[in-house]
C-alpha cells in the first residue's frame, strides 16, 4: 500500500475512536461501574469467582468486603499454578502469556498474567488510543508517512510448561498486528534480540536507513540509543538524520531529569513529547494534551481502579474513583481483565483533575525514603534535580539515594550517587542547592533538616562513567524496560554501587 494512502486511512480510523473516548470522559463513573460488573460476570465460574460469590454481582461496597486487597506475594501461588498449565483459577479464558516483571532490580522475578482480553482490550487498544489522542491534537501530523522507532525489552520469550514468559514488550511484539509491524522499526527479529549491546548496534543500522517520524521507549535507555546514533552518524542533532521526526512517546520512568538533554538532541520547538503510563499489569494513562504533564486515566480498558490514601490521612482502606480528592498521594489498586483482583500495583499517583480524571505519577510505594519521617518521594527528588541542573548548568544520567542511619550520637542523612553527563563546576554548591530545593518542595524534609535536628546535609558521590550501566549489566538487567531504583529505605543498592564506584 502506498505510504500516503496508508497515512490517510490509518489517521481516519484512529480518529474515529475518539468518539468512544468521549463516552468515558462524559460518564466516567458509570463506565467504571460497568467495568467492575463485567469483570465479575465474566469470572463468576472461576475458582476466585466462586470463592467470593461473583455470581451475585455484588455492588462495589460488598465487593470490597468480600475480596481482600492483595500484593504479588499473595497471588503468586495461583499464578504459579497457572504457569504450570492449570486454568480457570482467577480468569476464565486460557492464559498462556506471563510478563516477567522488570520494574525493579530485585533478583526475585514476578510473572504477571497476560490474557488475550488484556492484550486486545488494554495493551493494543491503548497503543491505538495514544495515536488517536495525538492525532486529535495535531491535525497536520504526518506520523504514518514514516515509521516509529521503538525501543523495548531485550529478553527473548521462553516456553515453560506450555506457557510463555518474557518481557511485556516481547510478548506484545510477538503478537503484534500487521499494521503495527508495518509502521515500526527495527524489525521484530532485532527487537527481540536478547543481548542488549549487540541489539543497540543492530537497531542503529536498521533505523538510520528509515524515515523515522516518532520515537517510543523508556527515556533513560532511549537517550543511550540516540546518543549512539549521533556518534555513529557524526551528526549534530537528530533532525539531520530524521527530518520528519515529530513526537517522542515515552514512559516507564520520570522524564523530568532528561528533558533538557532531549531538547539538545531535538532542537525544534514544534517537536512533541507524549507521556504514557503502562506496566506489565496493564495500561493506565495517556497524555491527552500537547505540552502537558497530566495523564488521562483510561477508564474503558477492562481495568477497575481503587486508591489508598498515603501519609497520615491514610488508614489502608481503598476508595473508588468517585471518592478521590485532588492533591492527595494515592497508592493505586487495580482489578484487571487478566485476573488480578484488588491488586496493589506499587505505584503512587496524584489527581490533578476530576473532570476529566487526570493524574500524575508520584513514585513507587516502596521507592521512597521515610526513615526519619521526611516522606521523600520520587516526585520531590526529580523536581529538585531538574531545578538545580538548570541553575548549575549540569546534566544527570542516573542516580539513586538511600538513608544514612543514625548511630550513637550521629544524626541521619541522605546519601546520593549521581552519574552526570555534564557535571557541575562546583559540587559543594550543587549539594547545597539540592538540599535547599528539597526543603522547598517537601515540608517534612524541611522540618527534619531544620537546624540539623534529625537530618544532616545530604552526602553526594559523583559516580564514575558507566557506573549504573555496569551495575545493571552485573545483574543481567540491561535493556529497555529495566529501571534504576531511585529512592530506597534500605542501603542494599547504594552499598553495591559504592563498592563499584572506583575510578
C-alpha positions in Angstrom: 0.0 0.0 0.0 1.5 3.4 -0.9 2.5 5.3 2.2 0.4 8.5 1.7 -2.7 6.3 1.3 -1.8 4.3 4.4 -1.3 7.5 6.4 -4.7 8.8 5.4 -6.6 5.5 6.2 -4.8 5.0 9.5 -5.4 8.6 10.6 -9.1 8.3 9.7 -9.6 5.0 11.6 -7.8 6.2 14.7 -9.7 9.5 14.8 -13.0 7.5 14.8 -12.0 6.0 18.2 -12.1 9.5 19.8 -15.9 9.4 19.9 -15.6 6.3 22.2 -13.1 8.1 24.4 -15.6 10.9 24.7 -18.1 8.5 26.2 -15.9 7.7 29.3 -14.9 11.3 29.5 -18.6 12.2 29.9 -19.7 9.3 32.0 -16.6 8.2 33.9 -18.2 6.7 37.0 -20.8 4.8 35.0 -18.1 3.3 32.8 -16.0 2.2 35.8 -19.0 0.6 37.5 -19.8 -1.2 34.3 -16.2 -2.4 34.0 -16.3 -4.0 37.5 -19.7 -5.7 36.9 -18.4 -7.1 33.5 -15.3 -8.5 35.2 -17.2 -10.2 37.9 -19.9 -11.5 35.5 -17.2 -12.9 33.1 -15.3 -14.6 36.0 -18.1 -15.9 38.1 -17.3 -19.6 37.4 -13.6 -19.3 38.1 -12.2 -20.5 41.4 -11.9 -16.9 42.6 -15.4 -16.1 41.3 -16.9 -18.9 43.3 -14.9 -18.2 46.4 -16.1 -14.5 46.5 -19.6 -15.0 45.1 -19.3 -13.1 41.8 -22.5 -14.8 40.6 -24.5 -12.4 42.8 -22.8 -9.4 41.1 -22.3 -7.6 44.4 -22.2 -3.8 44.3 -18.9 -2.1 45.0 -19.2 -1.9 48.8 -19.9 -5.6 49.0 -17.2 -6.4 46.5 -14.7 -4.6 48.9 -16.0 -6.6 51.9 -15.7 -9.9 50.1 -12.4 -9.5 48.1 -9.2 -8.6 50.1 -6.5 -6.3 48.9 -3.5 -8.3 47.7 0.1 -7.9 46.7 2.1 -10.0 44.3 3.2 -12.3 47.1 -0.4 -13.1 47.9 -1.3 -14.2 44.4 2.0 -15.7 43.4 0.9 -19.3 44.3 -2.2 -19.1 42.0 -0.1 -17.6 39.2 2.5 -20.3 39.6 -0.3 -23.0 39.2 -1.5 -21.3 36.0 2.1 -21.1 34.7 2.2 -24.9 35.1 -0.9 -25.2 33.0 -3.8 -25.1 35.4 -6.6 -22.8 34.2 -9.8 -21.1 35.3 -8.3 -20.2 38.7 -8.6 -16.4 38.5 -9.6 -15.8 34.9 -12.0 -17.8 32.7 -10.1 -17.8 29.4 -6.8 -19.6 28.9 -3.7 -17.6 29.9 -0.5 -18.7 28.2 1.5 -15.4 28.4 3.2 -14.1 31.5 5.1 -10.9 31.6 8.3 -11.3 33.5 8.3 -8.1 35.6 11.5 -6.0 35.3 10.2 -2.9 37.2 12.9 -3.4 39.9 16.4 -4.8 40.0 15.4 -7.4 42.7 16.7 -10.9 42.0 13.2 -12.2 42.5 11.1 -12.1 39.4 7.4 -11.5 39.1 5.3 -13.3 36.4 2.3 -11.2 35.6 -0.6 -13.0 33.7 -1.4 -11.5 30.3 -4.8 -12.8 28.9 -6.0 -12.4 25.3 -8.5 -9.9 26.7 -5.7 -7.8 28.2 -3.7 -7.9 25.0 -6.6 -6.8 22.8 -8.7 -4.6 25.1 -5.9 -3.0 27.1 -2.4 -3.1 25.7 -3.2 -2.9 21.9 -6.2 -0.7 22.4 -4.0 1.8 24.4 -1.4 1.9 21.6 -4.2 2.9 19.1 -5.6 5.4 21.6 -2.2 7.0 22.1 -2.0 7.7 18.4 -5.7 8.7 18.3 -5.2 11.4 21.0 -2.0 12.6 19.4 -3.7 12.9 16.0 -6.7 14.6 17.5 -4.4 17.3 18.9 -2.2 17.6 15.9 -4.4 17.7 12.8 -1.4 18.2 10.4 0.5 15.2 11.6 2.3 13.1 9.1 3.0 10.3 11.6 2.2 7.4 9.2 4.3 8.7 6.3 7.2 7.2 8.2 7.9 4.7 10.9 8.1 4.6 14.7 11.5 3.8 16.2 10.5 1.5 19.2 12.9 0.5 22.0 11.5 -2.4 24.0 12.9 -5.0 26.4 15.9 -7.2 25.4 14.6 -10.6 26.6 13.5 -13.4 24.4 10.4 -15.4 25.1 10.9 -18.8 26.8 8.5 -21.7 26.7 7.7 -23.4 30.0 5.1 -26.0 30.7 3.1 -24.9 27.6 3.0 -21.3 28.8 5.4 -18.5 27.8 7.1 -15.8 29.7 9.3 -12.8 28.8 9.3 -9.0 28.8 5.9 -7.5 28.2 7.4 -5.7 25.1 8.5 -9.1 23.7 5.0 -10.5 24.2 3.4 -7.5 22.5 5.8 -7.7 19.6 5.3 -11.4 19.2 1.5 -10.9 19.0 1.7 -7.6 17.1 -1.0 -6.8 14.5 0.4 -6.4 10.9 -0.4 -2.7 10.7 1.8 -2.0 13.8 4.7 -4.1 12.5 4.4 -2.3 9.1 4.7 1.1 10.7 7.6 0.2 13.1 11.4 -0.1 13.1 13.5 -2.1 13.9 12.3 -5.5 12.6 10.8 -7.9 15.0 13.9 -10.0 14.7 16.1 -7.2 16.0 13.5 -6.1 18.6 13.6 -9.5 20.3 17.4 -9.8 20.4 18.5 -10.7 23.9 22.0 -9.2 24.1 21.5 -5.5 24.8 24.7 -4.0 23.4 24.6 -6.0 20.1 20.9 -5.1 19.9 21.7 -1.4 20.1 24.1 -1.7 17.1 21.5 -3.6 15.1 18.8 -1.0 15.9 21.0 1.8 14.7 22.0 0.0 11.5 18.3 -0.5 10.6 16.8 2.7 11.8 19.1 5.2 10.2 18.0 3.9 6.8 14.4 4.6 7.6 12.2 7.7 7.6 11.5 7.8 11.3 8.6 10.1 12.4 8.3 9.1 16.0 10.2 7.5 18.9 8.8 5.2 21.6 10.6 3.9 24.7 11.9 4.5 28.2 13.7 7.9 28.4 16.9 6.6 30.0 17.6 3.8 27.5 16.3 5.8 24.5 18.9 8.5 25.4 21.6 5.9 25.3 20.5 4.8 21.8 20.0 8.3 20.4 23.5 9.5 21.6 25.0 6.4 19.9 23.0 7.3 16.7 24.7 10.7 16.7 28.1 9.2 17.4 27.6 6.7 14.5 26.5 9.3 12.0 28.6 12.2 13.1 25.5 14.5 13.0 24.8 17.4 15.5 21.2 16.6 16.2 18.5 14.0 15.2 16.7 16.1 12.7 19.8 15.9 10.5 19.1 12.1 10.3 15.3 12.0 10.5 14.0 15.3 9.1 10.3 14.3 9.6 10.6 13.3 13.3 7.7 14.9 15.2 7.0 13.2 18.5 8.5 11.1 21.3 6.1 8.7 23.2 7.8 8.0 26.5 7.0 6.2 29.8 8.5 3.9 32.4 10.5 6.5 34.3 10.1 10.2 35.0 11.0 12.3 32.0 11.9 15.3 34.3 15.7 14.6 34.7 16.1 14.0 30.9 14.0 16.8 29.4 16.9 19.3 28.8 19.1 16.6 27.3 16.4 15.7 24.8 15.9 19.3 23.9 19.5 19.4 22.8 19.1 16.3 20.7 15.8 17.6 19.3 16.2 21.4 18.9 12.8 22.1 17.3 10.1 24.0 19.3 7.4 22.2 17.4 8.6 18.8 18.5 6.1 17.0 20.8 6.6 14.8 23.8 3.8 12.5 24.9 3.9 10.5 28.1 2.3 7.1 28.8 1.7 5.2 32.0 1.8 1.4 31.5 3.2 -1.6 33.2 3.1 -5.4 32.9 -0.2 -5.4 34.7 -1.9 -3.0 32.3 -2.0 0.3 30.5 -3.4 3.1 32.7 -2.8 6.6 31.4 -2.1 8.7 28.3 -1.1 12.3 28.0 -4.1 13.8 26.1 -2.9 17.4 25.6 0.1 18.9 23.9 2.7 20.4 26.3 1.1 18.8 29.4 2.4 16.8 32.4 -1.0 15.3 33.2 -2.2 11.9 32.1 -5.8 11.0 31.2 -6.8 7.9 33.3 -8.1 5.5 30.7 -11.3 4.0 32.1 -12.5 1.5 29.5 -9.6 -0.9 29.2 -11.1 -3.6 31.4 -9.4 -2.2 34.5 -11.3 -1.1 37.6 -9.4 1.4 39.8 -9.2 1.9 43.5 -6.9 4.2 45.5 -5.4 4.0 49.0 -4.6 7.5 50.5 -0.9 7.6 51.6 0.6 9.5 54.5 -1.0 10.5 57.8 -4.5 10.7 56.3 -4.4 7.1 55.0 -5.8 4.2 57.0 -5.0 1.5 54.5 -8.6 1.4 53.1 -9.1 1.7 49.4 -11.6 4.1 47.9 -13.2 4.1 44.4 -12.6 6.7 41.7 -15.7 8.7 42.7 -14.3 9.4 46.2 -10.8 10.6 45.2 -9.6 14.2 46.1 -7.2 16.4 44.2 -3.7 16.8 45.5 -3.7 13.6 47.7 -1.0 11.0 47.2 -2.6 7.6 46.5 -1.3 4.1 46.1 -3.1 2.5 43.1 -5.1 -0.7 43.3 -6.3 -2.5 40.1 -8.8 -5.2 39.2 -8.0 -6.3 35.6 -9.1 -8.4 32.7 -6.2 -10.7 33.3 -7.5 -11.9 36.6 -5.7 -9.6 39.1 -8.3 -8.8 41.8 -7.8 -5.7 44.0 -4.1 -5.9 43.3 -1.7 -3.3 44.8 0.5 -2.4 41.9 3.0 -0.5 43.9 2.7 2.9 42.2 1.6 6.2 43.7 -0.4 8.9 41.8 -1.9 12.2 42.5 -5.1 13.6 40.8 -4.7 16.9 39.1 -8.3 17.0 37.7 -11.6 15.2 38.2 -13.3 16.4 35.0 -11.9 14.6 33.3 -9.9 12.3 35.7 -6.2 13.2 35.1 -3.2 12.1 37.2 0.5 12.5 37.7 2.7 9.6 38.7 4.4 10.4 42.0 6.5 7.3 42.6 6.5 3.8 44.0 5.2 2.7 47.3 8.5 1.0 48.1 10.7 3.6 46.4 10.8 6.5 48.8 12.8 7.5 51.8 10.9 7.8 55.1 13.3 6.6 57.7 13.1 9.9 59.7 9.6 11.0 58.9 10.7 13.0 55.9 8.3 11.3 53.4 10.7 12.0 50.4 9.0 10.7 47.2 10.3 10.4 43.7 8.3 13.4 42.5 10.2 15.6 45.0 13.6 14.2 44.0 13.0 14.6 40.3 11.8 18.1 40.5 14.6 19.2 42.8 17.2 17.7 40.4 15.5 19.4 37.5 15.7 22.8 39.2 19.3 22.6 40.2 20.5 21.2 36.9 19.2 24.4 35.4 20.8 26.7 37.9 24.2 24.8 37.9 24.3 24.1 34.2 24.7 20.3 34.8 23.1 17.2 33.3 22.2 13.9 35.1 22.2 10.5 33.5 21.3 8.3 36.5 21.1 8.5 40.3 20.0 6.7 43.4 19.6 7.7 47.1 19.3 6.0 50.4 19.4 6.9 54.1 22.4 7.1 56.4 21.0 5.6 59.6 21.6 7.2 63.0 24.3 5.6 65.0 25.0 6.5 68.6 25.0 10.3 68.7 25.4 10.7 65.0 22.3 12.1 63.2 21.0 10.7 60.0 21.3 11.9 56.4 20.5 11.0 52.8 23.3 9.6 50.6 23.2 10.1 46.9 25.2 8.6 44.0 24.7 10.7 40.8 26.2 10.0 37.4 26.5 13.2 35.4 26.6 13.6 31.7 27.7 17.2 32.4 29.0 17.6 36.0 28.5 20.8 37.9 31.6 23.0 38.2 31.1 23.4 42.0 29.9 20.1 43.6 29.5 21.5 47.1 27.3 24.3 45.7 25.3 21.5 43.8 24.8 19.7 47.1 23.7 22.8 49.0 21.3 23.6 46.1 19.9 20.1 46.2 19.2 20.4 49.9 17.5 23.7 49.5 15.4 22.5 46.6 14.2 19.5 48.6 13.3 21.8 51.5 11.2 24.0 49.3 9.4 21.0 47.8 8.8 18.9 50.9 7.8 20.4 54.3 8.5 17.2 56.2 12.1 17.1 54.8 12.5 20.8 55.7 11.3 20.2 59.3 13.8 17.3 59.7 16.6 19.4 58.3 15.8 22.5 60.5 19.0 23.2 62.5 20.1 19.7 61.7 17.6 18.4 64.2 17.3 14.9 62.6 18.9 15.1 59.2 22.3 16.5 58.3 23.2 17.9 54.9 23.0 15.3 52.1 26.1 13.4 51.1 26.6 13.2 47.4 29.0 10.9 45.5 29.9 11.7 41.8 29.7 8.4 40.0 32.3 7.2 37.6 31.4 6.9 34.0 29.0 4.0 33.2 28.7 3.0 36.9 24.9 2.4 36.6 25.3 0.6 33.2 28.0 -1.7 34.7 25.8 -2.3 37.8 22.8 -3.3 35.7 25.0 -5.4 33.5 26.4 -7.3 36.5 22.8 -8.3 37.3 21.9 -9.2 33.7 19.4 -6.2 33.8 20.5 -4.2 30.7 17.6 -3.3 28.4 14.8 -1.1 27.6 12.4 -2.0 30.5 14.9 -2.1 33.4 15.0 0.8 35.7 17.3 2.2 38.4 15.7 2.3 41.8 15.8 6.0 42.5 15.0 6.1 46.3 15.1 3.3 48.8 14.6 3.0 52.6 17.4 0.4 52.6 21.1 0.6 51.7 21.3 -2.6 49.6 21.5 -0.8 46.2 23.8 2.1 47.3 26.3 -0.2 49.1 26.7 -2.3 45.9 27.1 0.9 43.8 29.6 2.4 46.2 31.8 -0.7 46.0 31.8 -0.5 42.2 32.3 3.3 42.1 36.1 3.0 41.6 37.7 5.4 39.1 
